[in-house]
Amino acid sequence: MSELDGSLLPVDDIDVLRRRRSAKWRSYADDVLPLPVAETDFALAPAVQDALMQAVRRSDTGYAFPGSELAEAMAGFAARRWGWQIDPARTAPATDVGVGCVELLRAVCEPGDTVVINPPVYPPFFHWVEEAGATAVEVPLRQAPDGAWRLDLEALAEAFARRPRAYVLCNPQNPVGRAHSPDELAEVARLADEHGVVVISDEIHAPLVLPGARFTPFLTVPGGAEVGLSLVSTSKAWNLAGLKCALIVAASARMQKLVEQMPEDTRWRIGHFGVLASVAALTDSDDWLDALVVTLDRRREQLGALLAEQLPQVRWSPPEATYLAWLDCRELGSGDVPRDHFLDHAKVALEPGPRFGEIGSGWVRFNFGTSDEIISKAVRRMAAALA
């Protein structure tokens, strides 16, 4: 284990981590530090481990049957964490956030309709819109002089006036780590109502808002319930992506009708282990999640100090949420895809900025959801590659 502070979550040594069989640890050679894929390296929450181990001991590996347990667990968590009152009767399970988004877009859009997104944004947003038979309209985030990223509300107003069918919001925003403010979200709801736009809010990173910021569920802002739907999951905060379980949340009869248009078999396509693990995470892991947030806050601070000391040419705005850092490498002279330079010369794998949209040219995404040792080694290698 690499962390000596008992208040922080430990991480196994890298030789142990390399025994994992997930995408993060199988996509690169063993001499590469893999920091692109949005998986964390912390051990599972004890309650989640227990739920999964008990299921294996029972040979309980059949089809998922969420009943009301998943929705009630999410409702309880949302009320405790954010004061958000979810009606379990107005939810529906989905395989994951991506599948949920595509199915909702199919319910909302006709072929050729337009859907607004905000680059830089999670790369699958582009694919989800295309999969649903729609066309993406890009309204990039704007970057303030201090480096912080914000929704460009004026540009959104112009885009909404052209009557897109939907707007897929990333809240908090991946990769920039922005936790959108209540005022921003309320204005989005007002614009959506004015122009007849359905807002689908991907809130997968909501449990990972870090100290100094707060998460605002889109459905809780004035008007949000009448125009929006939320997609939530335990997959990022608890590192359960492989177990395939998410939830679609509506907060009005109008939006519930859209959920009811989804294929009836959608509920059977979620993972049984995903349901069991998610219920355990949402009901019995608050202390573990608190420790995770404290740990990520410390990692964020560590990364900022290392960049300032060893890579001062790299600029960033510390994220308000997530375990992802959006690094501006345009001053390095390493071309539009600095990720290639760091992979070839530093043996550090990062996510290339252009995957998040054209605005990402010259940027990389760095996953700091790992140990202090791995972060230190990665920055040291990156600096040496530029020396």
MARLO-629095 format. One record per residue (C-alpha): x, y, z. Coordinates in pm, whole numbers, padded with zeros to 5 digits, always signed. Example, Ala and Ser with C-alpha at 12.3 -4.5 7.8 and 13.67 -1.06 7.14 Angstrom:
2
+01230-00450+00780/+01367-00106+00714/
# end
This chain:
387
+00000+00000+00000/+00128+00346-00087/-00068+00575+00149/+00042+00617+00511/-00222+00869+00622/-00502+00663+00779/-00765+00919+00681/-00700+00854+00311/-00790+00551+00103/-00489+00331+00027/-00388+00208-00318/-00211-00118-00390/+00142-00110-00528/+00160-00096-00904/+00269-00458-00943/-00056-00560-00772/-00261-00315-00977/-00120-00466-01297/-00292-00794-01211/-00628-00628-01275/-00795-00729-01601/-00990-00410-01676/-00933-00182-01975/-00713+00060-01783/-00459-00207-01698/-00468-00409-02023/-00452-00137-02287/-00079-00059-02257/+00252-00234-02209/+00377-00290-01855/+00633-00010-01880/+00356+00249-01932/+00177+00430-01648/-00190+00416-01759/-00375+00735-01666/-00632+00786-01946/-00928+00557-01871/-01172+00684-01608/-01123+00400-01361/-00986+00450-01010/-00725+00237-00835/-00876+00228-00486/-01003-00093-00331/-01379-00142-00347/-01587-00009-00060/-01619-00284+00205/-01999-00294+00178/-01971-00343-00198/-01714-00619-00156/-01937-00796+00095/-02245-00775-00129/-02059-00923-00425/-01883-01195-00225/-02209-01303-00062/-02373-01327-00403/-02089-01546-00533/-02112-01771-00228/-02487-01812-00299/-02414-01878-00668/-02649-01584-00717/-02555-01494-01074/-02888-01486-01258/-03083-01206-01418/-03109-00871-01244/-03429-00790-01061/-03399-00437-00922/-03756-00425-00790/-03780-00103-00592/-03450-00149-00408/-03225+00034-00653/-03453+00336-00687/-03512+00357-00312/-03139+00333-00244/-03068+00614-00490/-03350+00824-00343/-03211+00783+00007/-02859+00870-00103/-02972+01175-00301/-03173+01305-00006/-02882+01264+00236/-02615+01396+00004/-02785+01678-00184/-03133+01728-00036/-03275+01599-00366/-03613+01428-00327/-03639+01153-00590/-03968+00971-00639/-03869+00603-00687/-04183+00551-00896/-04047+00796-01152/-03723+00610-01222/-03618+00337-01463/-03308+00115-01466/-03065+00127-01757/-02761-00079-01850/-02538+00222-01803/-02554+00598-01852/-02462+00568-02220/-02738+00318-02298/-02985+00527-02100/-02893+00840-02293/-02921+00670-02633/-03260+00521-02550/-03389+00857-02428/-03260+01028-02742/-03438+00767-02952/-03759+00843-02763/-03716+01216-02817/-03564+01247-03164/-03661+01171-03519/-03384+01087-03769/-03198+01402-03864/-03297+01601-03554/-03024+01800-03382/-02889+01758-03029/-02673+02017-02851/-02357+01919-02661/-02079+02125-02497/-01721+02034-02593/-01482+01966-02440/-01700+01679-02325/-01688+01304-02262/-01612+01155-02607/-01906+00910-02618/-02147+01207-02623/-02065+01243-02993/-02126+00872-03052/-02451+00857-02851/-02607+01131-03061/-02503+00957-03383/-02627+00619-03255/-02969+00772-03190/-02986+00893-03552/-02945+01260-03466/-02682+01523-03549/-02468+01690-03284/-02458+02069-03262/-02152+02182-03069/-02175+02478-02831/-01830+02483-02668/-01776+02581-02310/-01612+02919-02267/-01295+02964-02068/-01270+03264-01837/-00945+03464-01808/-00866+03279-01484/-00881+02949-01673/-01215+02832-01532/-01469+02677-01769/-01835+02779-01785/-02144+02709-01992/-02173+02967-02267/-02533+03069-02198/-02549+03324-02481/-02436+03065-02734/-02679+02811-02586/-02963+03060-02628/-02873+03101-02995/-02850+02724-03045/-03180+02656-02866/-03352+02921-03078/-03283+02694-03377/-03506+02431-03212/-03287+02128-03144/-03483+01836-03002/-03251+01775-02708/-02953+01898-02511/-02720+01646-02346/-02568+01817-02044/-02264+01688-01855/-02310+01783-01489/-02042+01782-01347/-01857+01829-01673/-01603+01571-01786/-01315+01649-01860/-01294+02001-01711/-01441+01906-01372/-01689+02194-01362/-01982+02166-01118/-02236+02390-01292/-02397+02652-01068/-02768+02666-00978/-02805+02994-01167/-02651+02850-01483/-02870+02542-01468/-03184+02746-01401/-03112+02953-01711/-03065+02632-01913/-03406+02515-01788/-03566+02847-01882/-03418+02837-02233/-03519+02473-02277/-03877+02553-02178/-03890+02854-02409/-03769+02659-02711/-03911+02311-02647/-03577+02137-02582/-03550+01822-02369/-03248+01828-02137/-03079+01495-02062/-02837+01551-01774/-02553+01301-01733/-02481+01324-01359/-02256+01021-01327/-01979+01217-01150/-02215+01385-00901/-02088+01199-00591/-01735+01321-00671/-01775+01695-00615/-01468+01802-00419/-01431+02046-00126/-01495+02404-00234/-01781+02321-00471/-02124+02160-00460/-02337+01954-00695/-02674+02087-00810/-02905+01821-00960/-03057+01963-01276/-03405+01843-01181/-03398+02056-00863/-03356+02397-01028/-03664+02604-01116/-03821+02455-01429/-03576+02165-01449/-03832+01895-01367/-04058+01997-01658/-03788+01984-01925/-03525+01744-01797/-03424+01389-01716/-03127+01279-01507/-02893+00984-01555/-02721+00864-01237/-02498+00570-01151/-02250+00439-00895/-02005+00346-01168/-01759+00635-01133/-01752+00709-00760/-01742+00341-00661/-01555+00217-00973/-01833-00022-01078/-01848+00049-01453/-01802-00317-01544/-02112-00420-01348/-02353-00228-01576/-02615-00050-01372/-02761+00301-01396/-03088+00479-01326/-03296+00726-01525/-03475+00981-01307/-03779+01188-01402/-03945+01449-01182/-04264+01532-01371/-04544+01348-01546/-04439+01498-01877/-04085+01363-01858/-04203+01031-01715/-04396+00974-02038/-04068+00990-02231/-03915+00730-02001/-04214+00504-02059/-04146+00513-02434/-03821+00323-02386/-03816-00046-02487/-03978-00263-02222/-03682-00502-02213/-03438-00226-02113/-03479-00316-01747/-03359-00673-01815/-03035-00553-01973/-02877-00427-01651/-02625-00632-01455/-02739-00832-01154/-02409-00766-00976/-02447-00401-01071/-02777-00379-00885/-02646-00560-00577/-02328-00351-00565/-02510-00023-00631/-02760-00079-00353/-02476-00155-00111/-02280+00150-00226/-02575+00386-00192/-02697+00258+00144/-02388+00150+00338/-02085+00337+00203/-02121+00702+00303/-01809+00695+00523/-01606+00531+00247/-01723+00791-00005/-01631+01071+00236/-01281+00925+00260/-01261+00898-00118/-01350+01265-00162/-01087+01366+00094/-00831+01147-00084/-00909+01296-00423/-00885+01646-00279/-00537+01560-00154/-00443+01415-00493/-00570+01728-00666/-00351+01940-00438/-00052+01712-00498/-00090+01726-00874/-00112+02105-00872/+00206+02133-00669/+00394+01889-00893/+00287+02067-01210/+00393+02404-01072/+00732+02267-00969/+00818+02034-01258/+00592+02128-01552/+00525+02502-01520/+00451+02522-01895/+00140+02310-01838/-00161+02514-01733/-00477+02391-01565/-00779+02498-01368/-00812+02256-01073/-01134+02059-01116/-01427+02117-00884/-01536+01756-00930/-01420+01419-01066/-01072+01267-01045/-00981+01401-01389/-00744+01689-01467/-00772+01881-01795/-00419+01993-01878/-00334+02269-02126/-00013+02162-02302/-00025+02407-02590/+00294+02584-02477/+00499+02265-02490/+00551+02266-02866/+00455+01901-02888/+00187+01945-03154/-00189+01912-03145/-00173+01578-02963/+00079+01608-02676/-00056+01275-02554/+00155+01106-02824/+00473+01275-02702/+00414+01171-02342/+00329+00815-02440/+00628+00773-02670/+00891+00955-02462/+00765+00936-02102/+00574+00608-02109/+00277+00787-01954/-00061+00724-02116/-00307+01014-02105/-00636+01075-02286/-00581+01290-02599/-00764+01622-02592/-00905+01608-02948/-01123+01313-02846/-01328+01564-02643/-01387+01786-02944/-01181+02012-03165/-01144+02257-02876/-00931+01991-02704/-00643+02024-02949/-00324+02068-02745/-00480+01934-02423/-00469+01601-02237/-00679+01447-01962/-00489+01308-01662/-00658+01061-01422/-00545+01133-01065/-00769+00871-00905/-00465+00668-00807/-00178+00666-00558/+00048+00955-00466/+00344+00747-00588/+00200+00690-00935/+00110+01058-00973/+00460+01165-00868/+00624+00916-01102/+00403+01021-01394/+00477+01392-01360/+00847+01322-01314/+00853+01116-01633/+00657+01381-01824/+00898+01653-01713/+01200+01442-01807/+01053+01381-02152/+01047+01757-02213/+01393+01829-02070/
# end
